[in-house]
Amino acid sequence: MAIISVTSTSVAVNPLKQSQTVGAVLAFLGLKGMMPLLHGSQGCTALTKAVLVEHFRQVIPLSSTAMTEVATILGGEERVEQAILTLVQRSKPEIIGLCSTGLVETRGDDMGRFVKEIRQRHPELDYLPIVLVSTPDFKGTLQDGFAGAVESIVREIPQKSSKQDACPTQITILVSSAFTPGDVQEIKEIVTSFGLVPIVVPDLSGSLDGHIEDSSSAITANGTNAAQLRSIGSSVFTLALGDSMRGAAQILEERFNIPYEVFGELTGLAAVDKFLQALADISGVRVPEKYRRQRRQLQHVMLENHFYFGCKRVSLALEPDLLWSTVSFLRSLGVEIHSAVTTTRFPLLEKLPIKSVTIGDLEDFEQLAVGSDLLITNSHGVAIAQRLKIPLYRQGIPIFDRLDHGQFTKVGYRGTMQLLFDIGNLFLEEETKVKH
């Protein structure tokens, strides 16, 4: 079991984590007809939007209650009400995702009461789901905000159905913040090949994969729609991808008695084998031949290239779910984890098959990573890699100096092969430099 240590510094000089609001907004962007609404100052909204625009390189729909000094003192209920009514009139959203920020959380605004009283005053909004999630940026991380938003979605929108309405081929897939839009697309393709009908929450492949829409819209044009969310109660099984989705899966089990299974990673031979076997058990369908062939290809690639990975020392600075997945994959190739830094304490961390995990920032990462053969973190690690003269492989959010992140895929047999090639080529390049 890994030993968890927490840095004692009171100031983050080079922060690793993103705020909860970034994670919650990211989750909401996977729903069709969504308009995320941040209750706070315009600066909070601008910062969140800047991170997501920088990472995905596309328009991000986002609105704010634009709290001022006076509104903060007097209370923000009127601002929330006016913002919702304005959005309904101008943007006509199908769902509103309402996030709190550090400003109003510090003041103590009762967001639940706000929404309840607004609905009482405006019964014409009864058709409109308003999903409320608490996301103060003075605590928690992107992963926490993302998980909190998904939990609020499955708690508020799905409706109870009779056993006769249950769909024997419909399953719910809860996808954590560790997965890219490209990952989600690959997961959907794998699941549908077993004859299953997946409802993915959230479906980032529909809205953040970088495609051009037929017409412009102020709200998200694709993703999981409200009707699909309401029908989740008819699913026969829940697949939670990433341990941070366990809470949302438990909510569905409690509300609708739907069994679930958690998959910590979908990268690596054993992890993908387990996932495909679960799909075969749920559907009663044999694993398609194309995946059997991809598995043989992955086996060949691992056998042919394992000597590039053996005994290499890698240091990582990632959110907990992504850290778990990446460490598991690297360990399967014989890589030594030199150091690991993450953003928040999480139950899964102690189960990591490494000596220790540090909860800290990129300043801690730079000190711990000395002597590594490879660094893995987001694009803010570029300067560290240059100072330490160690190659960097980019993972996490934000990635702003590469062009393919929205389409990047690391799941399934094909995604595992791509990840293996990408990292293996970095090791190979370093060996070539040494020889010359």
C-alpha positions as CSV (number, residue, x, y, z in Angstrom):
1,M,0.0,0.0,0.0
2,A,1.2,3.5,-0.9
3,I,2.1,5.9,1.9
4,I,0.2,9.2,1.5
5,S,2.0,12.4,2.3
6,V,0.7,16.0,2.2
7,T,2.9,19.0,1.6
8,S,2.9,21.5,4.5
9,T,3.3,24.7,2.4
10,S,0.6,27.4,2.8
11,V,1.0,28.7,-0.8
12,A,1.0,26.9,-4.1
13,V,3.7,28.5,-6.2
14,N,3.1,26.3,-9.2
15,P,-0.4,24.7,-8.8
16,L,-1.3,21.4,-10.3
17,K,-5.0,21.2,-9.5
18,Q,-7.9,23.0,-11.2
19,S,-10.9,24.3,-9.3
20,Q,-14.1,22.3,-8.8
21,T,-16.0,24.7,-11.0
22,V,-13.9,23.7,-14.0
23,G,-14.7,20.0,-13.4
24,A,-18.4,20.6,-12.9
25,V,-18.7,22.7,-16.1
26,L,-16.8,20.0,-18.0
27,A,-19.3,17.4,-16.9
28,F,-22.2,19.6,-17.8
29,L,-20.8,20.1,-21.3
30,G,-21.5,16.5,-22.0
31,L,-25.3,17.0,-21.9
32,K,-27.3,18.2,-24.9
33,G,-29.0,21.6,-24.7
34,M,-27.0,22.5,-21.6
35,M,-26.1,25.9,-20.4
36,P,-23.8,25.9,-17.3
37,L,-24.5,28.9,-15.0
38,L,-21.9,29.9,-12.4
39,H,-23.3,31.8,-9.4
40,G,-20.4,34.2,-8.6
41,S,-18.4,37.0,-10.1
42,Q,-17.6,37.4,-13.7
43,G,-13.9,36.7,-12.9
44,C,-14.7,33.2,-11.7
45,T,-16.6,32.4,-14.9
46,A,-13.9,33.9,-17.1
47,L,-11.2,31.8,-15.4
48,T,-13.1,28.6,-15.8
49,K,-13.9,29.4,-19.4
50,A,-10.3,30.3,-20.2
51,V,-9.0,26.9,-19.0
52,L,-11.6,24.9,-21.1
53,V,-11.2,27.0,-24.2
54,E,-7.4,26.7,-23.9
55,H,-7.6,23.0,-23.6
56,F,-10.3,22.1,-26.1
57,R,-9.7,25.0,-28.6
58,Q,-13.4,25.5,-29.2
59,V,-16.3,27.7,-28.1
60,I,-17.5,26.9,-24.5
61,P,-21.0,27.9,-23.6
62,L,-21.0,29.4,-20.1
63,S,-23.0,32.0,-18.2
64,S,-22.6,33.9,-14.9
65,T,-24.8,35.6,-12.4
66,A,-22.2,38.4,-12.4
67,M,-22.2,39.1,-8.7
68,T,-21.1,42.6,-7.7
69,E,-19.9,43.9,-4.3
70,V,-23.4,45.2,-3.5
71,A,-25.1,42.0,-4.6
72,T,-22.7,39.9,-2.5
73,I,-23.6,41.9,0.6
74,L,-27.4,41.9,0.0
75,G,-27.6,38.3,-1.2
76,G,-27.6,36.7,-4.6
77,E,-31.1,35.1,-4.9
78,E,-32.4,37.9,-7.2
79,R,-29.2,37.5,-9.4
80,V,-29.8,33.7,-9.8
81,E,-33.5,34.2,-10.6
82,Q,-32.8,36.9,-13.2
83,A,-30.0,34.9,-14.8
84,I,-32.2,31.8,-15.2
85,L,-35.0,33.8,-16.7
86,T,-32.7,35.6,-19.1
87,L,-31.1,32.3,-20.2
88,V,-34.6,30.7,-20.8
89,Q,-35.6,33.7,-22.9
90,R,-32.5,34.1,-25.0
91,S,-30.8,30.7,-25.2
92,K,-33.7,28.3,-24.6
93,P,-31.7,25.6,-22.8
94,E,-33.0,22.1,-22.2
95,I,-31.0,21.8,-19.0
96,I,-29.3,24.4,-16.7
97,G,-26.3,23.3,-14.7
98,L,-26.1,25.7,-11.7
99,C,-22.7,25.8,-9.9
100,S,-21.7,27.8,-6.8
101,T,-18.3,29.4,-6.5
102,G,-16.0,30.4,-3.7
103,L,-17.5,33.9,-3.4
104,V,-21.1,32.8,-2.7
105,E,-20.1,29.7,-0.7
106,T,-18.1,31.9,1.6
107,R,-21.1,34.2,2.0
108,G,-23.3,31.2,2.7
109,D,-26.0,31.5,0.0
110,D,-28.6,28.8,0.4
111,M,-28.6,27.6,-3.2
112,G,-31.1,24.8,-2.6
113,R,-33.6,27.3,-1.2
114,F,-33.0,29.7,-4.1
115,V,-33.9,27.1,-6.7
116,K,-36.9,25.9,-4.7
117,E,-38.4,29.4,-4.3
118,I,-37.6,30.4,-7.9
119,R,-39.6,27.3,-9.1
120,Q,-42.5,28.3,-6.8
121,R,-42.6,31.8,-8.3
122,H,-42.2,30.5,-11.9
123,P,-44.2,27.4,-12.5
124,E,-43.6,27.8,-16.2
125,L,-40.1,26.5,-15.5
126,D,-41.3,23.1,-14.3
127,Y,-40.3,21.5,-17.6
128,L,-36.7,22.7,-17.2
129,P,-34.2,20.6,-15.2
130,I,-32.0,22.8,-13.0
131,V,-29.1,20.7,-11.7
132,L,-27.4,22.3,-8.7
133,V,-23.9,21.4,-7.6
134,S,-21.7,22.9,-4.9
135,T,-18.3,23.7,-6.3
136,P,-16.4,26.1,-4.0
137,D,-12.9,26.6,-5.5
138,F,-11.3,27.0,-2.1
139,K,-11.4,23.2,-1.6
140,G,-11.6,20.1,-3.8
141,T,-10.3,19.7,-7.4
142,L,-11.4,19.3,-10.9
143,Q,-12.2,15.6,-10.3
144,D,-14.3,16.4,-7.3
145,G,-16.3,19.0,-9.2
146,F,-16.8,16.6,-12.1
147,A,-17.9,13.8,-9.8
148,G,-20.2,16.1,-7.9
149,A,-21.9,17.3,-11.1
150,V,-22.5,13.7,-12.2
151,E,-24.0,12.8,-8.8
152,S,-26.3,15.7,-9.0
153,I,-27.4,14.8,-12.5
154,V,-28.3,11.2,-11.6
155,R,-29.9,12.3,-8.4
156,E,-32.2,14.9,-10.0
157,I,-33.1,14.0,-13.6
158,P,-33.7,10.2,-13.9
159,Q,-37.3,9.1,-13.3
160,K,-38.6,5.9,-11.7
161,S,-40.1,3.4,-14.1
162,S,-41.9,0.1,-13.7
163,K,-40.2,-3.2,-14.3
164,Q,-42.1,-3.6,-17.5
165,D,-40.4,-0.5,-18.8
166,A,-36.9,-1.9,-18.2
167,C,-34.8,-2.2,-21.4
168,P,-32.8,-5.4,-21.4
169,T,-30.1,-4.0,-23.6
170,Q,-29.8,-0.5,-22.1
171,I,-26.9,0.2,-19.7
172,T,-25.7,3.4,-18.1
173,I,-22.1,4.4,-18.4
174,L,-20.7,6.9,-15.9
175,V,-17.5,8.4,-17.3
176,S,-15.0,10.2,-15.0
177,S,-12.9,13.2,-15.8
178,A,-10.0,11.0,-16.6
179,F,-11.4,10.2,-20.0
180,T,-11.1,12.4,-23.2
181,P,-13.9,12.8,-25.8
182,G,-11.9,10.4,-28.0
183,D,-12.0,7.9,-25.1
184,V,-15.7,8.2,-24.7
185,Q,-16.3,7.6,-28.5
186,E,-14.2,4.5,-28.4
187,I,-16.0,3.2,-25.3
188,K,-19.4,3.8,-27.0
189,E,-18.2,1.9,-30.1
190,I,-17.0,-1.1,-28.0
191,V,-20.3,-1.2,-26.0
192,T,-22.6,-1.0,-29.0
193,S,-20.7,-3.8,-30.7
194,F,-22.1,-6.1,-28.1
195,G,-25.7,-5.1,-29.0
196,L,-26.0,-2.9,-26.0
197,V,-27.6,0.6,-25.9
198,P,-25.4,2.9,-23.8
199,I,-26.5,6.1,-22.1
200,V,-23.2,7.8,-21.3
201,V,-23.1,10.4,-18.5
202,P,-21.6,12.8,-19.5
203,D,-21.0,12.2,-23.2
204,L,-18.2,14.5,-24.1
205,S,-17.7,12.9,-27.5
206,G,-20.9,14.6,-28.7
207,S,-19.9,18.2,-27.8
208,L,-16.1,18.5,-27.3
209,D,-14.6,16.3,-30.0
210,G,-13.9,19.3,-32.2
211,H,-16.5,18.8,-35.0
212,I,-18.2,21.6,-36.9
213,E,-21.9,22.0,-36.2
214,D,-24.5,22.7,-39.0
215,S,-25.7,25.8,-37.2
216,S,-24.4,28.0,-34.3
217,S,-26.0,27.7,-30.9
218,A,-25.6,29.3,-27.5
219,I,-26.1,25.9,-25.8
220,T,-24.4,22.5,-26.3
221,A,-25.6,21.0,-29.6
222,N,-24.8,17.4,-28.7
223,G,-24.4,15.0,-25.8
224,T,-26.7,13.0,-23.7
225,N,-30.2,14.6,-23.9
226,A,-32.8,15.1,-21.2
227,A,-35.0,12.2,-22.4
228,Q,-32.1,9.8,-22.2
229,L,-31.2,11.0,-18.7
230,R,-34.8,10.5,-17.6
231,S,-34.8,6.9,-18.9
232,I,-31.7,5.9,-16.9
233,G,-34.0,4.3,-14.4
234,S,-34.8,1.7,-17.1
235,S,-31.2,0.6,-17.5
236,V,-30.3,-3.0,-16.4
237,F,-26.7,-2.2,-15.3
238,T,-24.4,0.6,-14.5
239,L,-20.7,0.7,-15.5
240,A,-18.8,3.3,-13.5
241,L,-15.5,4.2,-15.3
242,G,-13.2,5.7,-12.8
243,D,-13.4,5.3,-9.0
244,S,-14.7,8.8,-8.6
245,M,-17.9,7.6,-10.3
246,R,-18.6,5.1,-7.6
247,G,-20.8,7.6,-5.7
248,A,-23.0,8.3,-8.7
249,A,-23.4,4.5,-9.3
250,Q,-24.4,4.0,-5.7
251,I,-27.1,6.7,-6.1
252,L,-28.5,4.8,-9.1
253,E,-28.5,1.6,-7.1
254,E,-30.3,3.1,-4.2
255,R,-32.9,4.9,-6.4
256,F,-33.6,2.2,-9.0
257,N,-32.0,-0.9,-7.6
258,I,-29.6,-1.1,-10.6
259,P,-26.5,-3.2,-10.0
260,Y,-23.1,-1.6,-10.9
261,E,-19.5,-2.4,-11.4
262,V,-16.5,0.0,-11.1
263,F,-13.6,-0.1,-13.5
264,G,-10.6,1.9,-12.3
265,E,-9.0,1.8,-15.8
266,L,-9.6,0.8,-19.4
267,T,-6.0,0.9,-20.5
268,G,-3.8,-2.2,-20.5
269,L,-4.3,-5.8,-21.5
270,A,-5.8,-7.1,-18.3
271,A,-8.0,-4.0,-17.8
272,V,-9.6,-4.2,-21.3
273,D,-10.0,-8.0,-20.9
274,K,-12.0,-7.4,-17.8
275,F,-14.2,-4.7,-19.4
276,L,-15.0,-6.8,-22.5
277,Q,-15.8,-9.9,-20.3
278,A,-18.2,-7.7,-18.3
279,L,-19.9,-6.6,-21.5
280,A,-20.1,-10.2,-22.7
281,D,-21.7,-11.3,-19.4
282,I,-24.3,-8.4,-19.5
283,S,-25.2,-8.9,-23.1
284,G,-24.8,-12.7,-23.6
285,V,-22.8,-11.9,-26.7
286,R,-19.4,-13.4,-27.5
287,V,-16.6,-10.9,-27.8
288,P,-16.5,-9.7,-31.4
289,E,-13.7,-11.0,-33.6
290,K,-12.3,-7.6,-34.3
291,Y,-11.4,-7.1,-30.6
292,R,-9.9,-10.6,-30.4
293,R,-7.6,-9.6,-33.3
294,Q,-6.8,-6.2,-31.6
295,R,-5.9,-8.1,-28.4
296,R,-3.4,-10.3,-30.4
297,Q,-2.0,-7.1,-31.9
298,L,-1.5,-5.6,-28.5
299,Q,0.2,-8.8,-27.2
300,H,2.6,-8.6,-30.1
301,V,3.3,-4.9,-29.5
302,M,4.0,-5.5,-25.8
303,L,6.3,-8.5,-26.5
304,E,8.2,-6.6,-29.2
305,N,8.7,-3.4,-27.3
306,H,8.9,-4.3,-23.6
307,F,12.6,-3.7,-23.4
308,Y,12.1,0.0,-24.1
309,F,10.1,0.2,-20.9
310,G,11.8,-2.2,-18.5
311,C,13.3,-0.5,-15.4
312,K,12.5,3.0,-16.7
313,R,11.8,5.6,-14.0
314,V,8.7,7.7,-14.5
315,S,7.3,10.5,-12.4
316,L,3.6,11.5,-12.6
317,A,1.5,14.5,-11.5
318,L,-2.1,13.8,-12.3
319,E,-5.6,13.8,-10.8
320,P,-6.3,10.6,-8.8
321,D,-8.4,8.6,-11.3
322,L,-6.0,9.4,-14.1
323,L,-3.0,8.7,-11.9
324,W,-4.4,5.3,-11.0
325,S,-5.0,4.3,-14.6
326,T,-1.6,5.5,-15.9
327,V,0.3,3.9,-13.0
328,S,-1.5,0.6,-13.6
329,F,-0.6,0.7,-17.3
330,L,3.0,1.6,-16.8
331,R,3.5,-1.0,-14.1
332,S,2.2,-3.7,-16.4
333,L,5.1,-2.8,-18.8
334,G,7.8,-3.1,-16.1
335,V,8.2,0.6,-15.5
336,E,9.3,1.8,-12.1
337,I,7.3,4.7,-10.6
338,H,9.9,7.1,-9.4
339,S,7.4,9.6,-7.8
340,A,3.7,10.4,-7.9
341,V,2.0,13.6,-7.1
342,T,-1.8,14.2,-7.1
343,T,-4.2,16.9,-6.2
344,T,-6.4,15.6,-3.4
345,R,-6.7,12.8,-0.8
346,F,-8.7,9.9,-2.4
347,P,-9.4,6.4,-0.9
348,L,-8.0,4.7,-4.0
349,L,-4.6,6.3,-3.6
350,E,-3.6,4.0,-0.7
351,K,-4.1,1.0,-2.9
352,L,-1.6,2.1,-5.6
353,P,1.2,-0.5,-6.0
354,I,3.9,2.1,-5.3
355,K,5.9,3.3,-2.3
356,S,4.3,6.8,-1.8
357,V,2.0,9.4,-3.2
358,T,2.4,13.1,-2.5
359,I,-0.6,15.5,-2.4
360,G,0.9,18.7,-3.6
361,D,1.7,20.9,-6.6
362,L,4.1,21.1,-9.5
363,E,6.8,22.6,-7.3
364,D,6.8,19.4,-5.2
365,F,6.7,17.4,-8.5
366,E,9.9,19.1,-9.7
367,Q,11.8,18.3,-6.6
368,L,10.6,14.7,-6.5
369,A,11.1,14.0,-10.2
370,V,14.9,14.5,-10.3
371,G,16.5,11.4,-11.8
372,S,13.5,10.3,-13.7
373,D,13.5,9.1,-17.3
374,L,10.1,10.5,-18.2
375,L,7.6,13.0,-16.7
376,I,3.8,12.7,-17.2
377,T,1.6,15.7,-16.3
378,N,-0.3,18.5,-18.1
379,S,1.2,21.3,-20.2
380,H,2.2,23.3,-17.2
381,G,5.0,20.8,-16.7
382,V,6.9,21.9,-19.9
383,A,9.2,24.4,-18.0
384,I,9.9,21.7,-15.4
385,A,10.9,19.2,-18.1
386,Q,13.2,21.8,-19.7
387,R,14.9,22.6,-16.4
388,L,15.4,19.0,-15.5
389,K,16.2,18.0,-19.1
390,I,13.7,15.1,-18.9
391,P,11.2,14.4,-21.7
392,L,7.5,15.2,-21.0
393,Y,4.4,13.2,-21.9
394,R,1.3,15.3,-21.6
395,Q,-1.8,14.0,-19.8
396,G,-4.6,15.7,-17.9
397,I,-6.0,19.3,-18.1
398,P,-4.9,21.7,-19.5
399,I,-3.0,20.6,-22.6
400,F,-2.6,23.6,-24.7
401,D,0.6,22.9,-26.7
402,R,-0.6,19.9,-28.6
403,L,-3.3,19.6,-31.3
404,D,-4.9,16.2,-30.8
405,H,-6.1,16.0,-27.3
406,G,-9.9,16.0,-28.0
407,Q,-9.5,13.1,-30.3
408,F,-6.8,11.3,-28.3
409,T,-7.7,7.8,-27.2
410,K,-6.0,5.7,-24.6
411,V,-8.8,3.1,-23.9
412,G,-9.4,-0.3,-25.4
413,Y,-6.8,-2.4,-27.1
414,R,-6.2,0.2,-29.8
415,G,-5.9,3.1,-27.3
416,T,-3.5,1.1,-25.2
417,M,-1.3,0.4,-28.3
418,Q,-1.3,4.1,-29.1
419,L,-0.3,5.1,-25.6
420,L,2.4,2.5,-25.6
421,F,3.8,3.8,-29.0
422,D,3.6,7.4,-27.8
423,I,5.6,6.8,-24.6
424,G,7.9,4.2,-26.2
425,N,8.9,6.6,-28.9
426,L,9.9,9.1,-26.2
427,F,12.1,6.5,-24.6
428,L,13.5,5.5,-28.0
429,E,14.2,9.1,-28.9
430,E,16.2,9.6,-25.7
431,E,18.3,6.5,-26.3
432,T,19.0,7.7,-29.8
433,K,20.3,11.1,-28.4
434,V,22.6,9.3,-26.0
435,K,24.1,7.1,-28.8
436,H,24.9,10.2,-30.9
